[in-house]
Each structure stands twice: as structure tokens, then as C-alpha cells.
Amino acid sequence: MFGGGLTLGPVLVLLFGANRPMAGLSARFAAFVESWARLVRQRRLMVSVAALLALRSAASFLGFGVLFAALAGTINGFLVGGVLDALSMILRVVTITPGNLGVYEWSVAALGRGAGVSLAIGLACAALYRAAGILGVGMTGIVSVLALGAGRARRASRDEEA
């Protein structure tokens, strides 16, 4: 998902999201190239982003690999699962349905079938992986909202005491 945003985001900004009126596509392209050049010159930022993307990819490889190994029950399930996750990353870039719901699952199932496991195992892995991702993001959001609310309550009580 994040990689897809990095890939398609600049193109969408170039085509549709100009903050200031420009003459046309060539002016937007020139502004995009100038902005991109300024961003790339910030070496520290670029190294940080690359490191975070590598960490995210490794975590994804590890998570899907462990899940696939547990469900597939094959000797090389971890590696096969990680490779399936990496291959399915390409499918996450192009969104066909909202959230690629169904497309991602069936694509992983087909890739898994090519790797020698049943469609059911591939579908189950993809569905569980998606559910775990949604649950993780949802729980992070809930904790964040609760933390923000607790901070507001503390500030309000301090203001009342003063």
C-alpha cells in the first residue's frame, strides 16, 4: 500500500493536484521535477525513508511467511510465503476494487496454487493477513484516540483547578 502511494502519488499530484494554477501539463511536469529534485537532495531524509521502507518490507515478508508456513505446513513454507508476499506487492499498487478487496485474496491464492498449495490455503492466508492488518491499524487508532482524549481530560482538569 505504502509503496503504491510512493509510486502513483507523484503521478496523481502531477496530473490532478496542483496547488497553484499552471498553464498546462508541461508546467505541472516542470514543477514536479523541480520538487522531486529538491526532495532527493535531502540525503538524510532519503536514507531514512529507504530504511523505513526496507524495514516495512522485511516485516511484511516475515509476517506473511510465518502465516503461510503455519497454514501450508510445508518445509519451505516461510520462504514461499515471503516470496508470495513480495510478488503480491505488485498487485497492491494497481487498485481494481476499493482496497483491492477480493482481487488481492484471489491473486495470492493463484500465486499460492502455482507454488503447490491449495486455493483454500492461499485464500485463508490472504484473508487472515488482511484482517490482521486492519486489526492492527484499528487498534492503533483506538489507542491513539483514547490517549488524545485522556490528554484533553487532564488539560481540562488542570484548567479547572487553576
VMD Tcl script that draws the C-alpha trace (Angstrom):
set ca {
  {0.00 0.00 0.00}
  {2.66 2.45 1.03}
  {4.82 1.52 -1.96}
  {1.87 2.07 -4.24}
  {1.39 5.54 -2.79}
  {5.03 6.34 -3.41}
  {4.74 5.13 -6.97}
  {1.38 6.54 -8.02}
  {1.23 9.53 -5.68}
  {3.62 11.77 -7.61}
  {1.86 10.96 -10.88}
  {-1.55 11.84 -9.42}
  {-0.20 15.06 -7.93}
  {1.35 15.91 -11.26}
  {-1.88 15.35 -13.18}
  {-4.58 16.49 -10.77}
  {-3.30 18.10 -7.60}
  {-1.68 21.39 -8.42}
  {-1.80 23.87 -5.53}
  {-1.42 26.83 -7.85}
  {-2.89 27.35 -11.29}
  {-0.50 26.35 -14.04}
  {-0.58 26.75 -17.78}
  {-0.75 23.07 -18.57}
  {0.71 19.64 -18.24}
  {4.23 20.74 -19.20}
  {4.24 23.37 -16.41}
  {3.00 20.78 -13.91}
  {5.67 18.36 -15.04}
  {8.37 21.02 -14.64}
  {7.10 21.83 -11.12}
  {7.07 18.13 -10.27}
  {10.65 17.63 -11.48}
  {11.80 20.68 -9.51}
  {10.06 19.46 -6.32}
  {11.42 15.95 -6.76}
  {14.96 17.28 -7.24}
  {14.68 19.32 -4.01}
  {13.45 16.22 -2.16}
  {16.22 13.96 -3.49}
  {18.89 16.46 -2.43}
  {17.86 15.87 1.19}
  {20.10 12.83 1.67}
  {19.28 12.28 5.33}
  {15.55 12.20 4.62}
  {16.00 9.87 1.66}
  {18.14 7.45 3.70}
  {15.57 7.49 6.50}
  {12.71 6.79 4.09}
  {14.66 3.98 2.40}
  {15.46 2.41 5.77}
  {11.82 2.57 6.87}
  {10.63 1.07 3.59}
  {13.17 -1.77 3.90}
  {12.03 -2.41 7.49}
  {8.39 -2.43 6.39}
  {9.15 -4.88 3.58}
  {11.10 -7.18 5.90}
  {8.26 -7.13 8.45}
  {5.73 -7.92 5.72}
  {7.91 -10.77 4.39}
  {8.29 -12.15 7.92}
  {4.61 -11.82 8.85}
  {3.18 -13.37 5.71}
  {5.93 -16.00 5.65}
  {5.11 -17.16 9.19}
  {1.37 -17.20 8.47}
  {1.82 -19.11 5.22}
  {4.20 -21.61 6.85}
  {1.70 -22.25 9.65}
  {-1.22 -22.85 7.29}
  {0.56 -24.56 4.41}
  {2.56 -26.92 6.59}
  {5.35 -27.32 4.06}
  {9.07 -27.41 4.79}
  {9.85 -24.26 2.84}
  {6.55 -22.52 3.68}
  {8.19 -19.50 5.29}
  {10.25 -18.65 2.22}
  {7.43 -19.40 -0.19}
  {5.07 -17.22 1.85}
  {7.55 -14.37 1.92}
  {8.07 -14.58 -1.83}
  {4.28 -14.68 -2.38}
  {4.01 -11.53 -0.28}
  {6.71 -9.82 -2.34}
  {5.04 -10.83 -5.61}
  {1.64 -9.70 -4.38}
  {3.13 -6.29 -3.57}
  {2.98 -5.58 -7.30}
  {-0.75 -6.35 -7.22}
  {-1.27 -3.87 -4.36}
  {-0.01 -0.99 -6.48}
  {-2.84 -1.12 -9.00}
  {-6.22 -0.95 -7.29}
  {-9.06 -2.55 -9.23}
  {-11.70 -2.60 -6.47}
  {-11.86 -0.48 -3.30}
  {-8.94 -1.70 -1.19}
  {-8.38 -4.43 -3.80}
  {-10.90 -6.43 -1.80}
  {-11.12 -9.86 -3.38}
  {-8.55 -9.12 -6.05}
  {-5.66 -9.37 -3.59}
  {-7.03 -12.54 -1.99}
  {-7.62 -14.36 -5.27}
  {-4.27 -13.23 -6.64}
  {-2.45 -14.60 -3.60}
  {-4.49 -17.80 -3.88}
  {-3.49 -18.18 -7.55}
  {0.17 -17.49 -6.75}
  {-0.03 -19.99 -3.90}
  {-1.59 -22.54 -6.22}
  {1.37 -22.06 -8.53}
  {3.62 -22.70 -5.52}
  {1.88 -26.00 -4.86}
  {-0.71 -25.29 -2.16}
  {-4.48 -25.35 -2.46}
  {-6.56 -22.32 -3.33}
  {-8.19 -22.54 0.09}
  {-4.82 -22.15 1.85}
  {-3.93 -19.15 -0.32}
  {-7.31 -17.51 0.27}
  {-7.11 -18.15 4.01}
  {-3.59 -16.69 4.23}
  {-4.55 -13.57 2.31}
  {-7.78 -13.05 4.27}
  {-6.08 -13.56 7.65}
  {-3.21 -11.28 6.67}
  {-5.65 -8.56 5.59}
  {-7.67 -8.99 8.79}
  {-4.53 -8.76 10.92}
  {-3.52 -5.57 9.12}
  {-6.94 -4.00 9.59}
  {-7.00 -5.06 13.24}
  {-3.52 -3.63 13.83}
  {-4.39 -0.28 12.27}
  {-7.74 -0.22 14.08}
  {-6.20 -0.95 17.46}
  {-3.54 1.70 16.91}
  {-6.27 4.19 16.05}
  {-8.31 3.33 19.13}
  {-5.29 3.64 21.43}
  {-4.40 6.98 19.80}
  {-7.92 8.35 20.23}
  {-8.01 7.22 23.87}
  {-4.60 8.77 24.53}
  {-5.69 12.06 22.94}
  {-8.90 12.04 24.96}
  {-7.03 11.35 28.21}
  {-4.66 14.24 27.45}
  {-7.59 16.58 26.86}
  {-9.22 15.45 30.09}
  {-6.01 16.14 32.04}
  {-5.67 19.59 30.49}
  {-9.32 20.39 31.23}
  {-8.97 19.32 34.87}
  {-5.79 21.42 35.24}
  {-7.59 24.41 33.76}
  {-10.49 23.96 36.21}
  {-8.09 23.75 39.17}
  {-6.30 26.94 38.15}
}
mol new
graphics top color blue
foreach p $ca { graphics top sphere $p radius 0.5 }
foreach p [lrange $ca 0 end-1] q [lrange $ca 1 end] { graphics top cylinder $p $q radius 0.2 }
display resetview
